[in-house]
Structures are given as C-alpha cells and as structure tokens.
Amino acid sequence: MSVEETSPDLPVSPAQTAALFEQAVRVHSRRLLAIARSIAGNRASAEDVVQQALTNLYEHRDRYDWREPGGLMRRAVVNEALRILRQPRMTMVADDHPGHFSPPDGGMLDRETIDKVRAAIDRLPEHFRAALVLCEYENMAYVQIAEVLGCSVPQVKTWLHRGRKQLARMLEEFMSREK
C-alpha cells in the first residue's frame, strides 16, 4: 500500500509514518518558513525555527496522524517561534535572507515601507503578532487561529483588533509623511 492509499481507518506502519512525514515536510516547508519569518522576525532565523519545530515533530512522529498534517505543522512552528521570542534577546540577527528583492523602479520606497511595517510588527506583543500573521498572511479563520494559539475565538478577535490599532498608531507618522 502506498502513502497515498492509506485508509483513515487503518493503522499506519512506522515506514508509512516516515514517508507521510517526509511528504508533509516537502509540501508545507515554504509556508512554514513564511510563518516563522513573520512571527519571529529578526529574532531568529526562520530556517532554525522550522528546523527545530520539525525536529520536535519527527521525534514524536508516531503520535500523530500525518495524513492531514497542515494544522499540526503550523502550530508547531508558531509555538517554536513564540518560544524563541520569549527568550532573552542577545543580539539582533541581520535580515540577510537571499529572497529579498527590490525592483529597480521605485523599489527603494517599497523597501522602506516594507521595512517600516516589519519593524512595527516586530514591536507588537507576541500574541498580537502571531494572531495578525496567521490572519493576514496565512488567511486563517478565527477558529483555526484560536486552535493554533491555544486560546478562544473572542480572544483572537481582541488580539487582532488591538494589534491592528497598535500597528496603525506606529505607522501613522510614517504614512502621513508619504502623502
């Protein structure tokens, strides 16, 4: 029986679990990196956050059903990113990701705007930041965000509202200069 043919009712063998885990990593890695980068910001390398989250999941892979791994993997990455944010800050890690590209026509202004927004998001409290990233960048429903962050839906709505208000206040001066 191949990985694709596993029935939800039948137990999965260790070999199938390993294959499903590998497939999940291949399918979800890019999205997990984006989530880690958005939540951890410059505090840690997104690759390190994802690697640690996946290592933790791999160590306990037999505990989980890997046929629908998206939510589990997102939650592990969010938890690891939040764990990193709770650690005392030692030094600032440079934002030298090779994927940052700025077009030659007006890219400088776009880059400045992106940098200001990222800096403002980095200054938000971690729970506001995590909720905003999952809502705005991952397009997750409130119920899904609540599940990933381990809180209630009303709490998610409160965090989003307060996070957006704080973000607007932080960017107000910058945006008025742009006009």
BAZADO-586618 format. One record per residue: z, y, x of N, C-alpha, C, O in turn; residue in one letter. Coordinates in nm, 4 decimals, m for minus. Example, Ala and Ser with C-alpha at 12.3 -4.5 7.8 and 13.67 -1.06 7.14 Angstrom:
BEGIN
{site {0.7800 m0.5690 1.3190} {0.7800 m0.4500 1.2300} {0.7800 m0.3300 1.3200} {0.8465 m0.3319 1.4236} 'A'} {site {0.7080 m0.2250 1.2850} {0.7140 m0.1060 1.3670} {0.7870 0.0030 1.2900} {0.8039 0.1138 1.3409} 'S'} 
END
This chain:
BEGIN
{site {0.0000 m0.1181 0.0854} {0.0000 0.0000 0.0000} {0.0000 0.1234 0.0892} {0.0833 0.1328 0.1794} 'M'} {site {m0.0904 0.2183 0.0672} {m0.0986 0.3387 0.1486} {0.0031 0.4408 0.1007} {0.0674 0.4224 m0.0027} 'S'} {site {0.0171 0.5489 0.1772} {0.1124 0.6541 0.1434} {0.0799 0.7132 0.0067} {0.1702 0.7409 m0.0723} 'V'} {site {m0.0498 0.7328 m0.0215} {m0.0902 0.7923 m0.1479} {m0.0638 0.7008 m0.2664} {m0.0533 0.7486 m0.3793} 'E'} {site {m0.0530 0.5726 m0.2437} {m0.0390 0.4767 m0.3524} {0.1061 0.4421 m0.3846} {0.1298 0.3519 m0.4649} 'E'} {site {0.2022 0.5090 m0.3261} {0.3414 0.4758 m0.3537} {0.3756 0.5138 m0.4970} {0.3441 0.6240 m0.5420} 'T'} {site {0.4392 0.4236 m0.5671} {0.4787 0.4470 m0.7051} {0.6162 0.5129 m0.7067} {0.7031 0.4763 m0.6275} 'S'} {site {0.6371 0.6102 m0.7966} {0.7674 0.6762 m0.8034} {0.8798 0.5802 m0.8412} {0.9967 0.6092 m0.8160} 'P'} {site {0.8458 0.4666 m0.9012} {0.9477 0.3716 m0.9457} {0.9862 0.2705 m0.8376} {1.0932 0.2101 m0.8445} 'D'} {site {0.8997 0.2520 m0.7383} {0.9254 0.1525 m0.6346} {0.9949 0.2154 m0.5147} {0.9664 0.3302 m0.4806} 'L'} {site {1.0855 0.1424 m0.4500} {1.1478 0.1953 m0.3287} {1.0434 0.2108 m0.2190} {0.9442 0.1381 m0.2141} 'P'} {site {1.0682 0.3072 m0.1312} {0.9754 0.3368 m0.0229} {1.0305 0.2752 0.1050} {1.1491 0.2891 0.1352} 'V'} {site {0.9453 0.2077 0.1794} {0.9874 0.1449 0.3050} {1.0090 0.2520 0.4115} {0.9586 0.3635 0.3977} 'S'} {site {1.0835 0.2196 0.5180} {1.1014 0.3160 0.6274} {0.9686 0.3626 0.6884} {0.9554 0.4794 0.7250} 'P'} {site {0.8720 0.2741 0.6993} {0.7412 0.3126 0.7542} {0.6707 0.4107 0.6597} {0.6092 0.5075 0.7044} 'A'} {site {0.6802 0.3847 0.5290} {0.6195 0.4763 0.4325} {0.6915 0.6111 0.4331} {0.6278 0.7159 0.4219} 'Q'} {site {0.8236 0.6084 0.4460} {0.9012 0.7324 0.4521} {0.8566 0.8156 0.5714} {0.8353 0.9361 0.5585} 'T'} {site {0.8426 0.7524 0.6867} {0.7983 0.8241 0.8070} {0.6588 0.8825 0.7865} {0.6330 0.9962 0.8258} 'A'} {site {0.5698 0.8066 0.7259} {0.4335 0.8548 0.7015} {0.4333 0.9709 0.6012} {0.3611 1.0690 0.6188} 'A'} {site {0.5138 0.9586 0.4971} {0.5232 1.0667 0.3989} {0.5819 1.1928 0.4624} {0.5365 1.3035 0.4336} 'L'} {site {0.6823 1.1768 0.5483} {0.7425 1.2902 0.6168} {0.6370 1.3606 0.7033} {0.6231 1.4828 0.6974} 'F'} {site {0.5640 1.2845 0.7822} {0.4603 1.3425 0.8685} {0.3547 1.4152 0.7869} {0.3104 1.5240 0.8240} 'E'} {site {0.3153 1.3558 0.6777} {0.2160 1.4194 0.5904} {0.2715 1.5503 0.5336} {0.1999 1.6504 0.5280} 'Q'} {site {0.3964 1.5503 0.4922} {0.4592 1.6708 0.4373} {0.4647 1.7818 0.5412} {0.4401 1.8981 0.5093} 'A'} {site {0.4965 1.7467 0.6643} {0.5018 1.8468 0.7713} {0.3638 1.9080 0.7917} {0.3509 2.0298 0.8048} 'V'} {site {0.2601 1.8236 0.7945} {0.1234 1.8747 0.8129} {0.0838 1.9688 0.6988} {0.0238 2.0736 0.7227} 'R'} {site {0.1164 1.9324 0.5784} {0.0754 2.0090 0.4607} {0.1525 2.1411 0.4487} {0.0943 2.2427 0.4108} 'V'} {site {0.2809 2.1408 0.4799} {0.3672 2.2551 0.4493} {0.4032 2.3437 0.5693} {0.4671 2.4470 0.5495} 'H'} {site {0.3660 2.3089 0.6897} {0.4107 2.3819 0.8092} {0.3777 2.5306 0.8075} {0.4642 2.6126 0.8385} 'S'} {site {0.2570 2.5666 0.7726} {0.2179 2.7085 0.7745} {0.3029 2.7901 0.6785} {0.3478 2.8998 0.7119} 'R'} {site {0.3247 2.7361 0.5590} {0.4039 2.8072 0.4589} {0.5489 2.8195 0.5049} {0.6118 2.9236 0.4857} 'R'} {site {0.6020 2.7131 0.5656} {0.7396 2.7149 0.6148} {0.7557 2.8184 0.7255} {0.8579 2.8869 0.7313} 'L'} {site {0.6568 2.8308 0.8129} {0.6609 2.9327 0.9190} {0.6635 3.0727 0.8589} {0.7375 3.1590 0.9063} 'L'} {site {0.5849 3.0958 0.7569} {0.5824 3.2271 0.6923} {0.7184 3.2599 0.6298} {0.7667 3.3726 0.6400} 'A'} {site {0.7784 3.1617 0.5660} {0.9106 3.1826 0.5056} {1.0132 3.2140 0.6142} {1.0903 3.3092 0.6016} 'I'} {site {1.0140 3.1351 0.7192} {1.1103 3.1558 0.8286} {1.0920 3.2926 0.8919} {1.1899 3.3623 0.9187} 'A'} {site {0.9674 3.3319 0.9160} {0.9390 3.4615 0.9784} {0.9863 3.5750 0.8883} {1.0402 3.6744 0.9370} 'R'} {site {0.9667 3.5612 0.7587} {1.0052 3.6663 0.6654} {1.1557 3.6795 0.6511} {1.2070 3.7907 0.6384} 'S'} {site {1.2265 3.5689 0.6528} {1.3716 3.5754 0.6334} {1.4439 3.6067 0.7637} {1.5299 3.6948 0.7670} 'I'} {site {1.4104 3.5364 0.8700} {1.4818 3.5555 0.9968} {1.4359 3.6811 1.0689} {1.5085 3.7346 1.1527} 'A'} {site {1.3160 3.7286 1.0371} {1.2667 3.8494 1.1023} {1.2617 3.8311 1.2521} {1.2113 3.7305 1.3021} 'G'} {site {1.3135 3.9276 1.3225} {1.3143 3.9225 1.4685} {1.4382 3.8546 1.5248} {1.4540 3.8459 1.6466} 'N'} {site {1.5257 3.8066 1.4383} {1.6491 3.7444 1.4839} {1.6243 3.6136 1.5571} {1.7001 3.5775 1.6471} 'R'} {site {1.5204 3.5432 1.5199} {1.4920 3.4137 1.5816} {1.3439 3.3855 1.5689} {1.2752 3.4428 1.4843} 'A'} {site {1.2970 3.2991 1.6516} {1.1582 3.2576 1.6423} {1.1409 3.1728 1.5173} {1.2181 3.0801 1.4926} 'S'} {site {1.0398 3.2052 1.4396} {1.0138 3.1281 1.3180} {0.9897 2.9813 1.3518} {1.0300 2.8920 1.2773} 'A'} {site {0.9244 2.9578 1.4636} {0.8978 2.8197 1.5050} {1.0272 2.7443 1.5310} {1.0391 2.6266 1.4970} 'E'} {site {1.1248 2.8127 1.5917} {1.2542 2.7491 1.6176} {1.3276 2.7162 1.4885} {1.3887 2.6100 1.4760} 'D'} {site {1.3212 2.8082 1.3923} {1.3873 2.7866 1.2633} {1.3263 2.6648 1.1936} {1.3978 2.5767 1.1459} 'V'} {site {1.1917 2.6615 1.1884} {1.1242 2.5499 1.1216} {1.1505 2.4195 1.1960} {1.1759 2.3159 1.1345} 'V'} {site {1.1441 2.4253 1.3278} {1.1675 2.3032 1.4064} {1.3069 2.2479 1.3809} {1.3229 2.1271 1.3630} 'Q'} {site {1.4076 2.3338 1.3789} {1.5439 2.2860 1.3554} {1.5593 2.2316 1.2143} {1.6237 2.1286 1.1942} 'Q'} {site {1.5011 2.2993 1.1171} {1.5089 2.2517 0.9785} {1.4418 2.1152 0.9641} {1.4955 2.0250 0.8997} 'A'} {site {1.3240 2.1013 1.0246} {1.2526 1.9732 1.0160} {1.3246 1.8635 1.0938} {1.3236 1.7476 1.0523} 'L'} {site {1.3867 1.8985 1.2053} {1.4648 1.8006 1.2818} {1.5807 1.7492 1.1965} {1.6079 1.6292 1.1917} 'T'} {site {1.6478 1.8424 1.1297} {1.7591 1.8027 1.0425} {1.7101 1.7114 0.9297} {1.7738 1.6110 0.8978} 'N'} {site {1.5975 1.7470 0.8706} {1.5425 1.6632 0.7635} {1.4997 1.5266 0.8166} {1.5211 1.4246 0.7510} 'L'} {site {1.4401 1.5246 0.9339} {1.3938 1.3986 0.9911} {1.5106 1.3038 1.0187} {1.5013 1.1835 0.9946} 'Y'} {site {1.6198 1.3594 1.0690} {1.7370 1.2764 1.0986} {1.7898 1.2060 0.9735} {1.8462 1.0969 0.9818} 'E'} {site {1.7709 1.2693 0.8584} {1.8230 1.2141 0.7327} {1.7093 1.1836 0.6352} {1.7292 1.1870 0.5137} 'H'} {site {1.5913 1.1542 0.6874} {1.4712 1.1365 0.6040} {1.4840 1.0253 0.5011} {1.4198 1.0309 0.3963} 'R'} {site {1.5647 0.9255 0.5287} {1.5779 0.8134 0.4352} {1.6544 0.8516 0.3088} {1.6524 0.7778 0.2103} 'D'} {site {1.7213 0.9656 0.3112} {1.7982 1.0097 0.1949} {1.7113 1.0750 0.0877} {1.7536 1.0878 m0.0272} 'R'} {site {1.5904 1.1164 0.1246} {1.5088 1.1983 0.0363} {1.3827 1.1276 m0.0094} {1.3338 1.0345 0.0546} 'Y'} {site {1.3317 1.1747 m0.1220} {1.2031 1.1265 m0.1742} {1.0964 1.2216 m0.1205} {1.0938 1.3392 m0.1568} 'D'} {site {1.0102 1.1718 m0.0359} {0.9103 1.2541 0.0324} {0.7786 1.2627 m0.0426} {0.6802 1.3134 0.0113} 'W'} {site {0.7749 1.2140 m0.1661} {0.6503 1.2233 m0.2434} {0.6282 1.3635 m0.2979} {0.5136 1.4010 m0.3231} 'R'} {site {0.7338 1.4429 m0.3172} {0.7267 1.5821 m0.3628} {0.8204 1.6653 m0.2750} {0.9270 1.7058 m0.3215} 'E'} {site {0.7833 1.6917 m0.1493} {0.8770 1.7490 m0.0533} {0.8827 1.9016 m0.0465} {0.9681 1.9557 0.0237} 'P'} {site {0.7955 1.9718 m0.1164} {0.7857 2.1174 m0.1004} {0.9176 2.1910 m0.1164} {0.9564 2.2688 m0.0292} 'G'} {site {0.9863 2.1671 m0.2260} {1.1125 2.2364 m0.2527} {1.2200 2.2033 m0.1503} {1.2927 2.2914 m0.1044} 'G'} {site {1.2293 2.0774 m0.1154} {1.3279 2.0333 m0.0166} {1.3040 2.1017 0.1178} {1.3982 2.1491 0.1814} 'L'} {site {1.1799 2.1067 0.1601} {1.1474 2.1656 0.2897} {1.1712 2.3166 0.2886} {1.2224 2.3718 0.3859} 'M'} {site {1.1343 2.3840 0.1787} {1.1593 2.5287 0.1678} {1.3080 2.5571 0.1762} {1.3515 2.6479 0.2471} 'R'} {site {1.3853 2.4784 0.1031} {1.5302 2.5007 0.1030} {1.5893 2.4809 0.2427} {1.6757 2.5577 0.2850} 'R'} {site {1.5432 2.3789 0.3136} {1.5933 2.3533 0.4491} {1.5605 2.4697 0.5425} {1.6443 2.5089 0.6237} 'A'} {site {1.4409 2.5248 0.5321} {1.4012 2.6374 0.6178} {1.4802 2.7627 0.5812} {1.5261 2.8348 0.6699} 'V'} {site {1.4966 2.7895 0.4520} {1.5754 2.9062 0.4103} {1.7185 2.8922 0.4603} {1.7743 2.9878 0.5142} 'V'} {site {1.7781 2.7762 0.4435} {1.9159 2.7555 0.4891} {1.9282 2.7742 0.6401} {2.0242 2.8348 0.6876} 'N'} {site {1.8317 2.7226 0.7151} {1.8368 2.7375 0.8608} {1.8185 2.8836 0.9006} {1.8877 2.9317 0.9903} 'E'} {site {1.7274 2.9544 0.8362} {1.7072 3.0968 0.8664} {1.8336 3.1765 0.8353} {1.8726 3.2641 0.9125} 'A'} {site {1.8972 3.1465 0.7230} {2.0212 3.2161 0.6875} {2.1335 3.1815 0.7853} {2.2165 3.2666 0.8172} 'L'} {site {2.1362 3.0568 0.8328} {2.2367 3.0180 0.9329} {2.2187 3.1001 1.0598} {2.3167 3.1458 1.1187} 'R'} {site {2.0957 3.1189 1.1015} {2.0660 3.1990 1.2216} {2.1123 3.3427 1.2001} {2.1690 3.4037 1.2908} 'I'} {site {2.0886 3.3967 1.0820} {2.1269 3.5352 1.0545} {2.2781 3.5548 1.0561} {2.3265 3.6640 1.0858} 'L'} {site {2.3521 3.4501 1.0246} {2.4985 3.4607 1.0229} {2.5592 3.4565 1.1622} {2.6747 3.4949 1.1810} 'R'} {site {2.4825 3.4103 1.2593} {2.5336 3.4038 1.3962} {2.5413 3.5442 1.4543} {2.4628 3.6315 1.4171} 'Q'} {site {2.6363 3.5665 1.5459} {2.6439 3.6983 1.6088} {2.5137 3.7291 1.6829} {2.4553 3.6421 1.7475} 'P'} {site {2.4703 3.8521 1.6725} {2.3452 3.8938 1.7343} {2.3674 3.9140 1.8844} {2.4547 3.9903 1.9258} 'R'} {site {2.2876 3.8449 1.9643} {2.2988 3.8567 2.1096} {2.1966 3.9564 2.1638} {2.2332 4.0553 2.2274} 'M'} {site {2.0700 3.9302 2.1387} {1.9640 4.0198 2.1838} {1.8540 4.0213 2.0793} {1.8440 3.9321 1.9950} 'T'} {site {1.7740 4.1219 2.0868} {1.6612 4.1331 1.9958} {1.5437 4.0550 2.0528} {1.5075 4.0729 2.1691} 'M'} {site {1.4847 3.9696 1.9725} {1.3694 3.8926 2.0155} {1.2447 3.9739 1.9846} {1.2306 4.0261 1.8740} 'V'} {site {1.1546 3.9851 2.0808} {1.0328 4.0629 2.0628} {0.9421 3.9988 1.9593} {0.9345 3.8765 1.9476} 'A'} {site {0.8743 4.0832 1.8856} {0.7800 4.0361 1.7857} {0.6440 4.0190 1.8522} {0.5550 4.1024 1.8352} 'D'} {site {0.6281 3.9106 1.9280} {0.5053 3.8916 2.0057} {0.4230 3.7752 1.9543} {0.3556 3.7061 2.0308} 'D'} {site {0.4293 3.7545 1.8247} {0.3546 3.6432 1.7661} {0.2053 3.6688 1.7830} {0.1585 3.7784 1.7518} 'H'} {site {0.1296 3.5712 1.8313} {m0.0125 3.5926 1.8568} {m0.0951 3.6160 1.7308} {m0.2094 3.6606 1.7409} 'P'} {site {m0.0420 3.5877 1.6147} {m0.1170 3.6052 1.4916} {m0.1219 3.7489 1.4433} {m0.1919 3.7778 1.3462} 'G'} {site {m0.0493 3.8409 1.5081} {m0.0509 3.9798 1.4646} {m0.1794 4.0448 1.5117} {m0.2104 4.0461 1.6308} 'H'} {site {m0.2530 4.0982 1.4170} {m0.3838 4.1534 1.4459} {m0.3949 4.2864 1.3746} {m0.3512 4.3002 1.2604} 'F'} {site {m0.4515 4.3812 1.4394} {m0.4675 4.5107 1.3782} {m0.6138 4.5529 1.3900} {m0.6674 4.5608 1.5005} 'S'} {site {m0.6786 4.5799 1.2764} {m0.8192 4.6166 1.2799} {m0.8401 4.7512 1.3485} {m0.7519 4.8368 1.3439} 'P'} {site {m0.9558 4.7712 1.4123} {m0.9785 4.8943 1.4873} {m0.9855 5.0194 1.4000} {m0.9519 5.1278 1.4476} 'P'} {site {m1.0276 5.0082 1.2751} {m1.0410 5.1263 1.1894} {m0.9137 5.1505 1.1087} {m0.8919 5.0881 1.0048} 'D'} {site {m0.8315 5.2406 1.1571} {m0.7096 5.2749 1.0854} {m0.5994 5.1719 1.0975} {m0.4997 5.1805 1.0258} 'G'} {site {m0.6139 5.0774 1.1837} {m0.5136 4.9729 1.1994} {m0.3796 5.0246 1.2450} {m0.2759 4.9649 1.2164} 'G'} {site {m0.3815 5.1368 1.3168} {m0.2562 5.1912 1.3680} {m0.1648 5.2334 1.2528} {m0.0446 5.2070 1.2560} 'M'} {site {m0.2216 5.2990 1.1508} {m0.1412 5.3399 1.0356} {m0.0945 5.2190 0.9567} {0.0204 5.2134 0.9128} 'L'} {site {m0.1841 5.1216 0.9385} {m0.1454 4.9995 0.8685} {m0.0335 4.9288 0.9419} {0.0623 4.8821 0.8804} 'D'} {site {m0.0453 4.9209 1.0727} {0.0559 4.8529 1.1543} {0.1898 4.9255 1.1460} {0.2951 4.8621 1.1404} 'R'} {site {0.1853 5.0593 1.1453} {0.3090 5.1371 1.1349} {0.3756 5.1114 0.9999} {0.4976 5.0967 0.9926} 'E'} {site {0.2962 5.1061 0.8935} {0.3507 5.0786 0.7607} {0.4127 4.9394 0.7565} {0.5239 4.9216 0.7068} 'T'} {site {0.3410 4.8423 0.8083} {0.3924 4.7045 0.8114} {0.5224 4.6988 0.8912} {0.6188 4.6351 0.8487} 'I'} {site {0.5250 4.7647 1.0058} {0.6458 4.7652 1.0892} {0.7635 4.8299 1.0169} {0.8761 4.7807 1.0248} 'D'} {site {0.7376 4.9408 0.9459} {0.8454 5.0085 0.8719} {0.8990 4.9192 0.7596} {1.0200 4.9104 0.7393} 'K'} {site {0.8084 4.8533 0.6871} {0.8512 4.7655 0.5785} {0.9299 4.6471 0.6342} {1.0344 4.6109 0.5802} 'V'} {site {0.8801 4.5870 0.7417} {0.9523 4.4739 0.8029} {1.0898 4.5161 0.8518} {1.1880 4.4443 0.8327} 'R'} {site {1.0966 4.6331 0.9150} {1.2256 4.6821 0.9650} {1.3221 4.7051 0.8489} {1.4408 4.6740 0.8592} 'A'} {site {1.2710 4.7595 0.7384} {1.3561 4.7834 0.6217} {1.4023 4.6505 0.5625} {1.5189 4.6365 0.5257} 'A'} {site {1.3134 4.5543 0.5529} {1.3506 4.4223 0.5009} {1.4546 4.3582 0.5919} {1.5482 4.2947 0.5433} 'I'} {site {1.4398 4.3739 0.7231} {1.5358 4.3181 0.8189} {1.6746 4.3781 0.8017} {1.7742 4.3129 0.8331} 'D'} {site {1.6828 4.5020 0.7520} {1.8135 4.5673 0.7348} {1.8814 4.5299 0.6029} {1.9990 4.5604 0.5835} 'R'} {site {1.8091 4.4645 0.5127} {1.8699 4.4231 0.3852} {1.9739 4.3134 0.4100} {1.9614 4.2368 0.5056} 'L'} {site {2.0756 4.3055 0.3250} {2.1683 4.1920 0.3343} {2.0897 4.0615 0.3202} {1.9892 4.0564 0.2493} 'P'} {site {2.1355 3.9573 0.3876} {2.0577 3.8331 0.3963} {2.0242 3.7729 0.2607} {1.9142 3.7203 0.2438} 'E'} {site {2.1149 3.7785 0.1635} {2.0853 3.7191 0.0329} {1.9798 3.8010 m0.0422} {1.8976 3.7434 m0.1134} 'H'} {site {1.9804 3.9338 m0.0279} {1.8757 4.0163 m0.0883} {1.7416 3.9836 m0.0233} {1.6405 3.9661 m0.0914} 'F'} {site {1.7428 3.9758 0.1094} {1.6203 3.9484 0.1860} {1.5614 3.8130 0.1462} {1.4416 3.8025 0.1199} 'R'} {site {1.6448 3.7102 0.1420} {1.5958 3.5764 0.1086} {1.5361 3.5749 m0.0324} {1.4287 3.5185 m0.0535} 'A'} {site {1.6044 3.6362 m0.1280} {1.5538 3.6395 m0.2656} {1.4208 3.7147 m0.2733} {1.3277 3.6697 m0.3400} 'A'} {site {1.4120 3.8292 m0.2050} {1.2877 3.9076 m0.2062} {1.1717 3.8317 m0.1426} {1.0610 3.8307 m0.1963} 'L'} {site {1.1966 3.7690 m0.0301} {1.0903 3.6940 0.0376} {1.0404 3.5811 m0.0506} {0.9196 3.5622 m0.0651} 'V'} {site {1.1317 3.5064 m0.1093} {1.0907 3.3939 m0.1936} {1.0174 3.4412 m0.3193} {0.9257 3.3740 m0.3665} 'L'} {site {1.0572 3.5554 m0.3729} {0.9927 3.6071 m0.4935} {0.8581 3.6722 m0.4614} {0.7564 3.6377 m0.5216} 'C'} {site {0.8575 3.7651 m0.3678} {0.7383 3.8457 m0.3413} {0.6347 3.7760 m0.2546} {0.5148 3.7895 m0.2790} 'E'} {site {0.6787 3.7018 m0.1539} {0.5840 3.6393 m0.0620} {0.5518 3.4952 m0.0992} {0.4413 3.4471 m0.0742} 'Y'} {site {0.6485 3.4269 m0.1587} {0.6271 3.2873 m0.1973} {0.5926 3.2725 m0.3450} {0.5582 3.1633 m0.3902} 'E'} {site {0.6015 3.3822 m0.4205} {0.5708 3.3818 m0.5643} {0.6477 3.2728 m0.6390} {0.5936 3.2069 m0.7279} 'N'} {site {0.7729 3.2551 m0.6022} {0.8549 3.1542 m0.6678} {0.9182 3.2129 m0.7941} {0.9475 3.3324 m0.8003} 'M'} {site {0.9387 3.1283 m0.8934} {1.0065 3.1673 m1.0170} {1.1558 3.1839 m0.9893} {1.2085 3.1284 m0.8929} 'A'} {site {1.2225 3.2599 m1.0740} {1.3658 3.2830 m1.0560} {1.4441 3.1527 m1.0508} {1.5377 3.1392 m0.9719} 'Y'} {site {1.4064 3.0574 m1.1342} {1.4760 2.9283 m1.1377} {1.4622 2.8578 m1.0023} {1.5590 2.8016 m0.9510} 'V'} {site {1.3429 2.8609 m0.9454} {1.3212 2.7977 m0.8151} {1.4009 2.8691 m0.7063} {1.4606 2.8043 m0.6204} 'Q'} {site {1.4021 3.0023 m0.7096} {1.4777 3.0793 m0.6103} {1.6257 3.0453 m0.6205} {1.6927 3.0256 m0.5192} 'I'} {site {1.6760 3.0385 m0.7425} {1.8174 3.0041 m0.7632} {1.8480 2.8671 m0.7055} {1.9527 2.8472 m0.6438} 'A'} {site {1.7577 2.7734 m0.7250} {1.7776 2.6378 m0.6724} {1.7782 2.6386 m0.5193} {1.8640 2.5758 m0.4572} 'E'} {site {1.6831 2.7095 m0.4588} {1.6737 2.7141 m0.3131} {1.7954 2.7834 m0.2518} {1.8473 2.7391 m0.1494} 'V'} {site {1.8405 2.8915 m0.3143} {1.9525 2.9684 m0.2586} {2.0890 2.9207 m0.3069} {2.1924 2.9696 m0.2613} 'L'} {site {2.0887 2.8249 m0.3995} {2.2161 2.7701 m0.4472} {2.2977 2.8691 m0.5276} {2.4190 2.8799 m0.5091} 'G'} {site {2.2318 2.9414 m0.6170} {2.3023 3.0394 m0.6997} {2.2448 3.0346 m0.8410} {2.1588 2.9517 m0.8710} 'C'} {site {2.2927 3.1237 m0.9272} {2.2448 3.1269 m1.0657} {2.1225 3.2186 m1.0788} {2.0966 3.3015 m0.9916} 'S'} {site {2.0490 3.2028 m1.1872} {1.9331 3.2884 m1.2137} {1.9755 3.4353 m1.2299} {1.9098 3.5231 m1.1740} 'V'} {site {2.0843 3.4651 m1.3052} {2.1267 3.6054 m1.3128} {2.1601 3.6641 m1.1753} {2.1356 3.7821 m1.1503} 'P'} {site {2.2159 3.5816 m1.0866} {2.2467 3.6292 m0.9516} {2.1175 3.6618 m0.8765} {2.1113 3.7620 m0.8053} 'Q'} {site {2.0155 3.5793 m0.8915} {1.8855 3.6056 m0.8287} {1.8301 3.7388 m0.8787} {1.7834 3.8209 m0.7998} 'V'} {site {1.8356 3.7597 m1.0103} {1.7838 3.8844 m1.0678} {1.8592 4.0050 m1.0128} {1.7990 4.1083 m0.9833} 'K'} {site {1.9899 3.9918 m0.9993} {2.0713 4.1009 m0.9444} {2.0325 4.1284 m0.7999} {2.0127 4.2438 m0.7620} 'T'} {site {2.0214 4.0232 m0.7183} {1.9847 4.0404 m0.5777} {1.8478 4.1048 m0.5638} {1.8283 4.1925 m0.4796} 'W'} {site {1.7521 4.0613 m0.6469} {1.6178 4.1192 m0.6414} {1.6208 4.2669 m0.6792} {1.5595 4.3499 m0.6120} 'L'} {site {1.6914 4.2991 m0.7855} {1.6997 4.4379 m0.8308} {1.7632 4.5267 m0.7228} {1.7096 4.6319 m0.6877} 'H'} {site {1.8762 4.4828 m0.6721} {1.9462 4.5633 m0.5706} {1.8673 4.5695 m0.4393} {1.8630 4.6734 m0.3734} 'R'} {site {1.8055 4.4578 m0.4026} {1.7252 4.4557 m0.2803} {1.6073 4.5497 m0.2897} {1.5770 4.6213 m0.1942} 'G'} {site {1.5401 4.5506 m0.4038} {1.4255 4.6414 m0.4227} {1.4694 4.7869 m0.4209} {1.4007 4.8718 m0.3640} 'R'} {site {1.5836 4.8165 m0.4830} {1.6345 4.9542 m0.4830} {1.6679 4.9989 m0.3409} {1.6342 5.1104 m0.3011} 'K'} {site {1.7341 4.9118 m0.2646} {1.7683 4.9477 m0.1260} {1.6426 4.9651 m0.0422} {1.6338 5.0572 0.0389} 'Q'} {site {1.5464 4.8779 m0.0615} {1.4204 4.8859 0.0121} {1.3489 5.0169 m0.0212} {1.2980 5.0839 0.0687} 'L'} {site {1.3447 5.0534 m0.1476} {1.2803 5.1791 m0.1887} {1.3495 5.2991 m0.1254} {1.2833 5.3927 m0.0806} 'A'} {site {1.4824 5.2969 m0.1216} {1.5565 5.4076 m0.0594} {1.5261 5.4163 0.0898} {1.5060 5.5253 0.1434} 'R'} {site {1.5228 5.3010 0.1566} {1.4966 5.3006 0.3006} {1.3551 5.3496 0.3325} {1.3331 5.4128 0.4358} 'M'} {site {1.2602 5.3208 0.2448} {1.1209 5.3562 0.2712} {1.0803 5.4895 0.2083} {0.9682 5.5357 0.2296} 'L'} {site {1.1687 5.5511 0.1317} {1.1382 5.6751 0.0615} {1.0924 5.7856 0.1570} {0.9900 5.8495 0.1326} 'E'} {site {1.1662 5.8086 0.2638} {1.1320 5.9139 0.3593} {0.9972 5.8844 0.4261} {0.9143 5.9742 0.4410} 'E'} {site {0.9760 5.7613 0.4655} {0.8507 5.7231 0.5300} {0.7324 5.7432 0.4359} {0.6286 5.7952 0.4768} 'F'} {site {0.7473 5.7027 0.3115} {0.6382 5.7132 0.2150} {0.6085 5.8585 0.1804} {0.4923 5.8925 0.1579} 'M'} {site {0.7096 5.9459 0.1754} {0.6842 6.0872 0.1452} {0.6092 6.1540 0.2608} {0.5322 6.2472 0.2377} 'S'} {site {0.6300 6.1081 0.3848} {0.5555 6.1625 0.5000} {0.4102 6.1198 0.4959} {0.3238 6.1909 0.5473} 'R'} {site {0.3805 6.0028 0.4346} {0.2445 5.9507 0.4303} {0.1558 6.0296 0.3363} {0.0339 6.0311 0.3536} 'E'} {site {0.2147 6.0960 0.2359} {0.1347 6.1646 0.1332} {0.0813 6.2964 0.1807} {0.0123 6.3657 0.1059} 'K'} 
END
